[in-house]
Amino acid sequence: MQDDTFHDATTERDPATAPSSDPETGLSRDPATGLSRDPATGLSRDPATGLSRDPATGHPRPPRREFKARGSFVTRCEGCNLPALNCLCPYRVTATSEARVWLLTHPLEHHKPTNTGRLIGDVLPDTELFTWYRTAPDERLLALLEDRRYAPFVIFPDDQPDYADRVVGMESVTEHQQGGRIPVFIILDGTWRQARRIFRKSPYLDRLPVLPLATERLTRYRLRKPASAAHLCTAEVAIELLRQAGDAQAAEVLDDYFDAFNDSYAASRRHEKLEAPTASMRRLLERARR
């Protein structure tokens, strides 16, 4: 869960962001947004669903404007998507955890290079990523929610009375784990406004227990302006959940990787090359050598 502000420095245009055409379908595609467009109708097709019309109403999807956010012209590393000036790839280290993380991501977050949800997948290979659409739930997610191997929890604040009966604590995670099930933290990946919409507009989440994150941690995320220092970004939420669930090593690796991401991206915005690894980067390099 992250805040809305999104600013990236602009440098030279990256040719990879130029519109291209799919040779099989004949549809033009904007690589910055991932959306295909039918030249005959002008309708946008969603890459996740292949739909050019809303599946519930049948209304046509309006054409998407070209992605013009600041930072769309930055030359980026293909591996980590950070500005090539300070690539994150040398510091990527994987870890294992007893608990799993499933990200239910708002489609607009996929196009933001400052999104921190992808850091979780870099560190924890078992992370699952699902794109949220109000009228087209991910069938694979629905199937996994029925899988008795897993004990899923929706991570969300306990600030409204209408779902108070679903709110549980970390002890419930421990109980399911001791019963042989794999705890799953479902993190709603988007701005706070988007996360609340996902929570309220996803009936398949209504029967799941709600686990609020109880922490004294204040955000260290510097790439978007938070409404409050207590509002953690997606990666920070995962770090705290893993730590509280007993996956301390995975939490430490992800925490260091998050710091490396934060520092690398912040330096690139200032057009500065980091000449020496930071403390968190050195720890990740040491882990990589083991």
C-alpha positions in Angstrom: 0.0 0.0 0.0 1.6 3.2 -1.1 0.8 6.9 -1.5 -0.1 8.7 -4.7 2.8 11.1 -5.4 5.0 9.9 -8.2 7.9 12.0 -9.6 10.8 10.8 -11.7 13.5 12.8 -13.4 13.4 13.0 -17.2 16.5 12.4 -19.3 16.9 11.2 -22.9 14.1 9.2 -24.5 14.4 5.4 -24.3 13.6 3.8 -27.7 12.0 0.9 -25.8 9.1 3.3 -24.9 8.2 4.0 -28.5 4.9 2.4 -29.6 5.2 -0.9 -31.4 2.9 -3.2 -33.4 2.1 -6.8 -32.6 2.8 -8.8 -35.8 0.2 -11.5 -34.9 -2.7 -9.3 -34.1 -1.9 -6.1 -36.0 -2.7 -4.1 -32.8 -0.5 -1.2 -31.8 1.0 -1.6 -28.3 2.4 1.0 -26.0 5.3 -0.7 -24.0 5.1 1.9 -21.2 1.5 1.0 -20.4 1.4 -2.6 -21.8 -1.9 -1.8 -23.5 -2.8 -2.8 -27.0 -5.0 -0.6 -29.2 -7.1 -1.6 -32.1 -6.4 0.9 -34.9 -9.8 0.3 -36.4 -11.8 1.1 -33.3 -9.4 3.0 -31.2 -10.3 0.8 -28.2 -7.7 -0.2 -25.6 -7.2 -3.9 -24.9 -6.1 -4.9 -21.5 -3.1 -7.3 -21.6 -4.2 -9.2 -18.5 -7.7 -10.0 -19.7 -7.5 -9.5 -23.5 -10.7 -7.5 -23.2 -11.5 -4.3 -25.1 -14.9 -4.1 -23.4 -15.9 -4.1 -19.7 -16.8 -7.7 -18.9 -19.7 -6.7 -16.7 -21.4 -3.9 -18.7 -20.1 -4.6 -22.3 -19.2 -0.9 -22.6 -16.1 -0.3 -24.7 -12.9 0.6 -22.9 -11.9 4.2 -23.9 -8.6 4.7 -25.6 -5.7 5.1 -23.2 -3.6 8.2 -23.4 0.1 7.8 -24.0 2.1 7.3 -20.8 3.8 10.7 -20.2 4.7 10.6 -16.5 8.0 12.2 -15.6 10.6 9.4 -15.8 9.1 7.7 -18.8 12.1 8.7 -20.9 14.8 7.5 -18.5 17.2 4.8 -19.7 16.5 1.9 -17.5 18.1 -1.5 -16.7 16.0 -4.3 -18.2 16.7 -6.5 -15.2 15.6 -4.3 -12.3 13.8 -1.4 -14.1 15.8 1.2 -12.2 17.6 4.0 -14.0 20.8 2.4 -15.4 22.9 5.0 -13.6 22.4 3.0 -10.4 21.4 -0.5 -11.3 20.0 -2.6 -8.5 20.9 -6.0 -10.0 24.2 -6.6 -8.2 22.3 -6.5 -4.9 19.6 -8.9 -5.7 19.6 -11.8 -3.1 16.9 -14.4 -2.7 15.6 -15.8 0.6 13.1 -18.3 1.8 10.2 -17.9 4.3 7.6 -20.1 5.9 4.9 -17.5 5.2 4.0 -16.5 1.6 3.1 -13.2 0.1 0.5 -12.7 -2.6 0.2 -9.3 -4.1 -3.2 -8.1 -5.4 -2.0 -5.2 -7.5 -3.9 -2.3 -9.0 -3.2 -2.3 -12.7 -1.8 1.3 -12.6 0.9 0.2 -10.2 2.5 -2.1 -12.8 3.6 1.0 -14.8 5.2 2.8 -11.9 8.9 2.1 -11.6 8.7 3.3 -8.0 6.4 0.5 -7.1 8.0 -1.6 -4.3 5.8 -4.7 -4.6 8.1 -6.1 -7.2 11.0 -6.0 -4.6 9.2 -8.7 -2.6 9.1 -11.0 -5.6 12.8 -10.4 -6.3 13.7 -11.6 -2.8 11.0 -14.2 -2.2 10.7 -16.4 -5.4 7.4 -18.0 -4.1 5.6 -14.6 -4.2 2.5 -14.6 -6.3 1.4 -11.5 -8.3 -2.2 -11.0 -9.3 -3.6 -7.9 -11.2 -6.9 -6.6 -9.7 -9.8 -6.0 -11.9 -13.2 -5.2 -10.3 -15.3 -7.1 -12.9 -12.7 -9.8 -13.9 -11.2 -11.6 -10.9 -8.1 -13.6 -11.5 -9.2 -17.2 -11.9 -5.9 -18.5 -10.6 -6.2 -16.4 -7.4 -9.7 -17.8 -6.9 -8.4 -21.3 -7.3 -5.6 -20.7 -4.8 -8.0 -19.3 -2.3 -9.8 -22.7 -2.3 -6.5 -24.6 -1.8 -6.5 -26.0 1.7 -2.7 -26.0 1.9 -2.9 -22.2 2.4 -4.2 -20.0 5.2 -4.7 -16.6 3.6 -5.1 -13.3 5.5 -6.0 -10.0 3.9 -3.7 -7.3 5.2 -5.9 -4.2 6.0 -6.5 -1.7 8.8 -9.1 -2.6 11.4 -10.6 0.9 11.3 -14.2 0.2 10.3 -16.9 -1.7 12.4 -18.6 -3.5 9.5 -15.8 -6.2 9.3 -14.7 -6.2 13.0 -15.8 -9.8 13.3 -13.2 -10.8 10.7 -10.2 -9.1 12.4 -7.5 -11.4 13.8 -4.0 -11.0 15.2 -0.7 -12.5 14.5 -1.5 -15.4 16.9 -4.0 -16.7 14.3 -1.2 -16.9 11.8 0.9 -18.9 14.2 -2.1 -21.2 15.0 -2.6 -22.0 11.3 1.1 -22.6 10.8 1.2 -25.0 13.7 -1.8 -26.8 12.2 0.3 -27.5 9.1 -1.0 -24.8 6.8 1.1 -22.2 5.0 0.2 -18.6 6.1 -0.4 -16.3 3.2 -0.3 -12.5 3.5 -2.5 -10.9 0.8 -1.2 -7.4 0.4 -3.3 -4.9 -1.6 -0.7 -3.2 -3.7 -1.6 0.3 -4.7 -2.3 3.7 -3.2 -4.4 3.8 -0.1 -7.4 4.9 -2.1 -6.9 2.0 -4.5 -6.3 -0.5 -1.7 -9.6 0.5 -0.1 -11.4 0.1 -3.4 -9.8 -3.4 -3.9 -10.9 -4.4 -0.3 -14.5 -3.1 -0.8 -15.0 -4.3 -4.4 -13.7 -7.8 -4.2 -16.4 -10.2 -2.9 -14.0 -13.2 -2.9 -12.0 -11.4 -0.1 -15.1 -11.0 2.1 -14.8 -14.4 3.7 -11.1 -14.1 4.6 -9.8 -13.0 8.0 -8.4 -9.5 8.1 -5.0 -9.0 9.6 -4.1 -5.4 10.5 -0.4 -4.6 10.7 0.5 -3.5 14.2 3.9 -1.8 14.2 5.7 1.2 15.5 7.7 1.4 12.3 7.7 4.7 10.4 8.2 4.7 6.6 11.7 5.1 5.2 10.3 5.3 1.6 11.5 8.5 0.0 10.3 8.1 -3.6 6.7 9.1 -3.0 5.3 11.6 -0.6 3.4 9.9 2.2 0.2 11.3 3.8 1.6 10.1 7.1 4.9 8.7 8.3 2.9 5.8 9.6 1.8 4.8 6.1 4.3 2.1 5.0 4.9 1.2 1.4 4.2 -2.3 0.1 7.7 -3.7 0.7 7.8 -2.2 4.2 4.4 -3.9 5.0 5.8 -7.3 3.9 9.0 -6.8 5.9 7.1 -6.2 9.1 4.7 -9.1 8.5 7.6 -11.5 7.8 9.4 -10.3 10.9 6.4 -10.7 13.2 5.6 -14.1 11.7 9.1 -15.4 12.6 10.8 -15.2 9.2 13.5 -12.9 10.5 16.2 -13.7 7.9 13.8 -13.1 5.0 12.7 -9.8 6.6 16.3 -8.7 7.0 17.2 -9.4 3.4 14.1 -7.7 2.1 14.8 -4.7 4.4 18.3 -4.3 3.0 17.1 -4.7 -0.5 14.5 -2.1 0.0 17.1 0.3 1.4 19.3 -0.4 -1.6 16.4 0.4 -3.9 15.6 3.5 -2.0 19.1 4.8 -2.1 19.8 3.9 -5.7 16.6 5.4 -7.0 17.0 8.6 -5.0 20.6 9.1 -6.2 19.5 8.6 -9.8 16.9 11.3 -9.4 19.7 13.7 -8.5 21.6 12.4 -11.5 24.3 11.1 -9.2 26.2 7.9 -9.5 26.7 6.0 -6.2 30.5 5.6 -6.1 30.5 3.2 -3.1 28.0 0.7 -1.8 25.9 1.7 1.2 25.9 -0.4 4.4 22.8 -2.3 3.3 24.3 -2.9 -0.2 27.5 -4.3 1.4 25.4 -6.7 3.5 23.6 -7.9 0.4 26.9 -8.4 -1.5 28.2 -10.5 1.5 25.1 -12.7 1.4 25.5 -13.2 -2.3 29.0 -14.5 -1.8 28.0 -17.1 0.7 
